[in-house]
């Protein structure tokens, strides 16, 4: 027999947006439950960098007091082009700071500033600093027995399970561990602490980045008595009289019908593993190319499909339907494979990216999204959308390449698995990789002519503050540019991946899912990557997914609570346990 339960609000998905919406509504007095398809909570958030783009936020006002509302608007207008929405821009500016202050004041959520420049900081309205913040590190023992239910970080970007801060603050010590006593001692302490954690808990407990963001939000939800029910996929929306009044969900106890007095919020993580939809949305997939997404494999477009069943619209509108990420396929042994996102290596001096013809095609030190978009376009008309990152012996030893760690870590396993390709000469490397030898030799010869002076007239590497931010500040005169000249030479094959989708459900400003005629579907809301990005398929800065997603999830939570508290509703008399009026 189908079980029946009733709540004020049902949130489907346990990433940052879903949990932010749930926390906001609960603090306003609503009875909220979070339903999660996977056996672990955290969604894509737990695998992410944990950065939020919050212009004019409390941290940014201290870092960059000269920043202005007009500058933010100008930048967003420049970046999102014809999809610019001034109401959304103003809401992001007005509510972003409010959301951050609310979470830091009322919950376990804490943020720290970063030094990230906007990705296009030289564009009109761009900023050199002050718009990106980061989840503060967290000791997940604070989750108690629920620590086991936190989605672990992406295996390929940890070192024996140890996480690095995505702001790049501590990676410099690992790169310099053999050259600096300070860095050596720092690394030794980190390793010793981590090994102790592995022995005691079988996982690292000092987490950073998106794992810290997910853990802090989950702890905050649990503190408020919000159940996060894992292994509970939602299969159907319950619609009565044109209004969404609940869901049917499966779980360990069987199928349940849950009624929602004030709404259902979809926060299912977009559609990066919906094979049918990405074949329509991704140009390189449509032409037969490979695509490897490091996002959770459970992100199969459930939220979009549920909304469409009730009349929602999820058209493919953006030229770039996802946050592109160049990735490589990593053999992990015992038949397992992982996906490595190339977040840092492309910026380092001495690493270049070439196509099958051996030619460079873009500034490798631009953002992952920009390099990905350039790769998709450079391979138009070809069956494969692929590039190779190439470097020489000295560069590999100093910085590593992809999943390959710098010296003194061994290269043998990566060479034997075929992940790392090697050649005594550039021509031999090209033949081993399937690159045109003459093209690669000509490219490196032309690149080196200027690289010895730290110049890149072809693509301008190192000209922007963002290019330089993730490069090597100790390498001069250009922290992004060095020649490729000392054999043997190495390469890693790189294809397209994503950090999440940009296209999604059409919604009102406060999150109501809209029909094609623009009318709202009563009782149905979307947040996070289920909702179409306000950026229009562009990627202006670090954290433009989490930042707007959490801000508008906060806005949606407040909106639902306002409607529930309107005169004449049962919820108008509800008070939270903390004494906050409904």
WOUR-V893957 format. One record per residue. RES is the residue in one small letter. SS is DSSP state (h for helix, s for strand, l for the rest). PSI is psi in whole degrees, -180 to 180 (* if undefined). NEAR is the number of other ideal C-beta (glycine too) atoms within 8 Angstrom. Layout:
# WOUR-V893957
res=<RES	RES>
ss=<SS	SS>
psi=<PSI	PSI>
near=<NEAR	NEAR>
This chain:
# WOUR-V893957
res=<x	x	x	x	x	x	x	x	x	x	x	x	x	x	x	x	x	x	x	x	x	x	x	x	x	x	x	x	x	x	x	x	x	x	x	x	x	x	x	x	x	x	x	x	x	x	x	x	x	x	x	x	x	x	x	x	x	x	x	x	x	x	x	x	x	x	x	x	x	x	x	x	x	x	x	x	x	x	x	x	x	x	x	x	x	x	x	x	x	x	x	x	x	x	x	x	x	x	x	x	x	x	x	x	x	x	x	x	x	x	x	x	x	x	x	x	x	x	x	x	x	x	x	x	x	x	x	x	x	x	x	x	x	x	x	x	x	x	x	x	x	x	x	x	x	x	x	x	x	x	x	x	x	x	x	x	x	x	x	x	x	x	x	x	x	x	x	x	x	x	x	x	x	x	x	x	x	x	x	x	x	x	x	x	x	x	x	x	x	x	x	x	x	x	x	x	x	x	x	x	x	x	x	x	x	x	x	x	x	x	x	x	x	x	x	x	x	x	x	x	x	x	x	x	x	x	x	x	x	x	x	x	x	x	x	x	x	x	x	x	x	x	x	x	x	x	x	x	x	x	x	x	x	x	x	x	x	x	x	x	x	x	x	x	x	x	x	x	x	x	x	x	x	x	x	x	x	x	x	x	x	x	x	x	x	x	x	x	x	x	x	x	x	x	x	x	x	x	x	x	x	x	x	x	x	x	x	x	x	x	x	x	x	x	x	x	x	x	x	x	x	x	x	x	x	x	x	x	x	x	x	x	x	x	x	x	x	x	x	x	x	x	x	x	x	x	x	x	x	x	x	x	x	x	x	x	x	x	x	x	x	x	x	x	x	x	x	x	x	x	x	x	x	x	x	x	x	x	x	x	x	x	x	x	x	x	x	x	x	x	x	x	x	x	x	x	x	x	x	x	x	x	x	x	x	x	x	x	x	x	x	x	x	x	x	x	x	x	x	x	x	x	x	x	x	x	x	x	x	x	x	x	x	x	x	x	x	x	x	x	x	x	x	x	x	x	x	x	x	x	x	x	x	x	x	x	x	x	x	x	x	x	x	x	x	x	x	x	x	x	x	x	x	x	x	x	x	x	x	x	x	x	x	x	x	x	x	x	x	x	x	x	x	x	x	x	x	x	x	x	x	x	x	x	x	x	x	x	x	x	x	x	x	x	x	x	x	x	x	x	x	x	x	x	x	x	x	x	x	x	x	x	x	x	x	x	x	x	x	x	x	x	x	x	x	x	x	x	x	x	x	x	x	x	x	x	x	x	x	x	x	x	x	x	x	x	x	x	x	x	x	x	x	x	x	x	x	x	x	x	x	x>
ss=<l	l	s	s	s	s	s	l	s	s	s	s	l	l	l	h	h	h	h	h	h	h	h	h	h	h	h	l	l	l	l	s	s	s	s	l	l	l	l	l	s	l	h	h	h	h	h	l	l	l	s	s	s	l	l	l	l	h	h	h	h	h	h	l	l	l	l	l	h	h	h	h	h	h	h	h	h	h	h	h	h	h	h	l	l	h	h	h	h	h	h	h	h	h	h	h	h	h	h	h	h	h	h	h	h	h	l	l	l	l	s	s	s	l	l	l	l	l	l	l	l	l	l	l	l	l	l	l	l	l	l	s	s	s	s	l	l	s	s	h	h	h	h	h	h	h	h	h	h	s	l	l	l	l	h	h	h	l	s	l	l	s	l	l	l	l	l	l	l	l	h	h	h	h	h	l	l	l	l	l	h	h	h	h	h	h	h	h	h	h	h	h	h	h	h	h	h	h	h	h	h	l	l	l	l	s	s	l	h	h	h	h	h	h	h	h	h	h	h	h	h	h	h	l	l	l	s	s	s	l	l	l	l	s	s	s	s	s	s	s	l	l	s	s	s	s	s	s	s	s	s	l	l	s	s	s	s	s	s	s	l	l	l	s	s	s	l	l	l	l	l	l	l	l	h	h	h	h	h	h	h	l	h	h	h	h	l	l	l	l	s	l	l	l	l	l	l	l	l	l	l	h	h	h	h	h	h	h	h	l	l	l	l	l	l	l	l	l	l	l	l	s	s	s	s	s	s	s	s	s	s	s	s	l	l	s	s	s	s	s	s	l	l	l	h	h	h	l	l	l	l	s	s	s	l	l	l	l	l	l	l	l	l	l	l	l	l	h	h	h	h	h	h	h	h	h	h	h	l	l	l	l	l	l	l	s	s	s	s	s	s	s	h	h	h	h	h	h	h	l	s	l	l	s	l	l	l	l	l	l	l	h	h	h	h	h	h	l	l	s	s	s	s	l	l	h	h	h	h	h	h	h	h	l	l	l	h	h	h	h	h	h	h	h	h	h	h	h	h	h	h	l	l	l	l	l	l	l	l	l	l	l	l	l	h	h	h	h	h	l	l	l	l	l	l	l	l	l	l	l	l	l	l	l	l	l	l	l	s	s	s	s	s	s	s	s	s	s	s	s	s	l	l	l	s	l	s	l	l	l	l	s	s	s	l	l	l	l	l	s	s	s	s	s	s	s	l	h	h	h	s	l	l	l	l	l	l	l	l	l	l	l	l	l	l	h	h	h	h	h	h	h	h	h	h	h	h	h	h	h	h	h	h	h	l	l	l	l	l	h	h	h	h	l	s	l	l	l	l	l	s	l>
psi=<138	125	150	136	167	137	167	-43	136	125	127	101	140	29	-171	-42	-47	-44	-36	-44	-44	-44	-44	-47	-39	-40	-20	4	0	149	112	143	144	126	127	130	-40	164	-7	155	163	-26	-150	-31	-44	-20	-2	-178	-14	20	144	133	107	85	142	25	175	-36	-42	-34	-28	-41	-38	72	-15	-9	148	159	-41	-38	-41	-46	-45	-43	-46	-38	-42	-41	-42	-9	-129	-11	6	132	106	-35	-41	-41	-46	-38	-39	-44	-47	-42	-16	-51	-40	-43	-46	-47	-38	-50	-40	-31	-38	-10	-175	-3	128	146	157	152	159	173	15	128	159	150	-28	57	-20	-3	162	126	-5	156	146	-21	160	3	-7	130	168	142	132	147	158	142	108	-1	-19	-15	-9	-140	-18	-4	-36	-19	-2	127	129	161	167	122	-38	-17	18	164	112	40	-2	134	150	152	129	-10	-1	10	-37	-10	-30	-32	-36	-36	-28	13	-30	1	-16	131	-40	-46	-39	-45	-37	-48	-41	-42	-43	-45	-43	-44	-42	-43	-40	-43	-41	-40	-37	-37	-4	17	158	137	-15	99	156	-175	-139	-29	-38	-39	-48	-43	-44	-42	-40	-44	-40	-42	-45	-37	-29	4	21	115	135	99	106	169	39	75	140	126	-23	143	143	120	129	122	34	3	137	119	5	-167	161	126	149	151	-178	-29	8	-168	137	148	119	123	147	114	-32	6	162	130	123	124	55	5	17	-153	35	-17	21	97	-39	-42	-39	-27	-28	-36	-31	116	-41	-29	-40	-31	12	8	165	144	127	111	127	2	164	135	-15	-8	75	24	23	-43	-41	-44	-41	-46	-41	-33	-20	6	3	165	128	62	154	111	-29	146	-36	104	-4	166	98	143	115	130	162	151	124	118	123	1	157	34	1	150	149	173	125	118	129	82	-29	-35	-32	-22	-16	144	130	-1	126	159	130	156	-178	-29	2	2	143	158	-7	173	109	-17	12	177	159	-39	-43	-42	-41	-45	-40	-37	-44	-43	-36	-27	13	135	-6	154	-38	139	98	147	167	132	128	140	176	-178	-46	-41	-44	-43	-35	-40	-17	-179	115	-130	-13	124	158	169	144	20	141	149	-22	-51	-37	-34	-41	-34	-15	0	-46	128	144	150	140	-31	167	-38	-40	-42	-44	-45	-41	-29	-16	25	152	117	-46	-40	-43	-44	-43	-40	-48	-39	-47	-39	-46	-32	-37	-29	-29	-21	8	26	151	75	-23	-42	-4	34	136	3	-30	157	-34	-44	-46	-23	-40	14	-148	101	-17	-3	126	165	-12	117	-10	-8	128	152	158	99	-16	105	162	163	153	156	153	133	130	133	-175	141	-166	161	0	165	151	-44	151	-160	141	129	164	173	-36	13	-3	131	133	147	173	-28	3	-6	151	142	111	133	3	129	159	139	172	-148	-5	-22	137	134	138	-11	-8	24	5	168	85	-22	168	123	18	-5	-62	-41	-67	-38	-45	-36	-48	-24	-39	-45	-44	-43	-42	-41	-46	-41	-38	-45	-39	-31	1	148	136	-4	154	-31	-10	-20	-1	142	145	165	-23	-3	11	128	147	*>
near=<2	8	9	8	8	8	12	11	17	14	15	16	18	14	16	16	15	18	17	17	17	16	16	15	14	15	12	14	14	15	7	13	12	17	15	14	11	11	5	11	15	15	17	15	14	18	13	13	10	14	18	13	14	17	12	11	12	8	13	15	12	7	9	11	6	4	13	6	7	7	10	15	13	10	16	14	11	11	12	14	9	5	11	10	8	7	7	11	14	9	12	15	13	8	12	14	13	9	13	15	9	11	12	10	6	7	11	9	11	8	12	9	11	10	7	14	14	14	13	13	12	7	10	6	13	11	14	9	9	11	15	13	14	17	17	9	9	14	8	11	8	9	13	6	5	10	11	5	10	16	12	9	12	10	9	12	9	12	7	6	11	10	12	12	12	12	9	10	6	10	10	9	13	11	10	9	11	6	5	8	5	7	14	10	8	11	11	8	8	11	9	8	9	13	8	8	12	12	5	5	8	3	8	11	10	11	14	13	17	17	19	14	16	19	16	15	16	16	12	14	14	11	8	11	7	12	6	14	10	11	10	11	9	13	8	8	13	11	9	6	4	6	9	14	9	13	15	13	12	9	10	3	5	7	10	13	12	15	11	16	10	11	11	15	17	16	18	15	17	15	15	13	13	11	6	6	11	15	9	7	12	11	7	12	11	8	10	5	14	9	12	10	10	13	13	11	6	8	17	8	12	11	16	17	8	14	18	10	8	12	9	15	10	12	6	8	7	11	4	11	12	14	12	15	15	17	15	14	12	12	9	9	5	4	4	7	8	11	14	13	14	14	10	9	12	13	12	13	12	13	15	13	15	15	11	9	8	15	8	12	10	12	11	14	11	11	8	14	13	12	16	14	10	11	15	14	7	9	13	7	4	9	5	8	12	12	10	13	16	14	14	13	10	8	15	15	7	10	13	9	13	14	11	13	6	9	7	4	8	5	10	6	7	10	9	6	8	7	12	14	12	12	15	7	8	12	10	9	18	16	10	10	11	6	15	9	11	7	13	16	12	9	13	13	8	9	14	11	7	12	13	7	6	10	8	14	5	8	8	8	12	14	6	10	9	14	15	11	11	10	14	8	6	5	9	6	4	12	12	13	12	9	8	14	6	5	9	9	15	15	15	14	10	13	14	17	15	14	13	14	13	15	15	14	16	9	12	7	9	8	16	10	15	14	10	6	4	5	6	8	16	7	10	15	15	17	17	16	16	16	13	11	14	12	14	13	12	10	10	13	13	10	15	11	12	14	15	14	15	13	14	18	18	15	13	15	15	10	10	15	15	8	9	17	12	8	4	4	9	6	14	11	6	11	8	12	5	6	6	9	5	14>
